[in-house]
Amino acid sequence: MWVDVAVTPDGLDHAAVTTSRVLVIDVLRASTCIVTALANGCAGIVPVATPEEARLRLVGQPDALVAGERRGEPLEGFDLGNSPLEFTRERIGGRIVIMTTSNGTRALLAARGAMAIGVAAFVNLGAAAAWALDRRHNVLLLCSGERGARSLEDHVCAGLLADRLLASEPAARATTVAQEAVALAAPYGKDVARLAEDSSWARHLASRGRALDVAACLSVDTSTLVPEYRPNVDKVVAAQG
């Protein structure tokens, strides 16, 4: 069993994807929103590439909602942005949400073809690690990044996940990239909240009045739910234990 990390979806080794359980990571904020939405009774998340496709998917689905952002800002005419604080039970309980974001939904779509696709963030770190280990297959931790560049918070999350996986499965071997992620994440192991200052995107969000979003996204193990993207039904739903 190998544990590997992809720092962005660009240049993804699709041969490796097909033999791996993939955890998609977009800490700020799509992964956290998806975990929150499903925990609050959302009937499923449909990830799409563009705002135009999201609007098209609404046709024939009068009860569905559209959610998303570009460069961190809500999309005009959409029901929801990309704040986990918006995904309340009252707003999304029992409803399908069609979502498009700058990075997270792109990474989910890039992972199609994997043996299984889960969604990880700090809020479900332990549960996501357990999900990845369930079948003792290779694990790829896929960071969404920031428009093709590395995202510190995603990289740290991948490193903490890799560390948990390697500690739980002595036979697992880490790629060089995974080892580098573990080393990067080590200083944050007991203080993930430091990323509020160290992450440039966290600082940007705070400067735009979204400090509460950042705090919610930097909470660790507050949920035991693992979202699972099932391309055969084109939805992200809660994984069954």
Protein Blocks (a to p, Z undefined) as FASTA:
>chain_A
ZZdddfbfghpafklmmmcccddddfblmlmmmmmmmmnopabdcddfbfklmmmmmgop
ambcceddeehiacehiabdcbfklmcfklmgoiacddddfklmmmmmmmgoiabdcddd
fklmmmmmmmmmmnopacddddebjnhiacfklmmmmmmmmmmmmmmmmmbccdfklmmm
mmmmmmmmmommlmmmmpmklmmmmmnopammmmmmmpghkbfbdcdddfknopacdddZ
Z
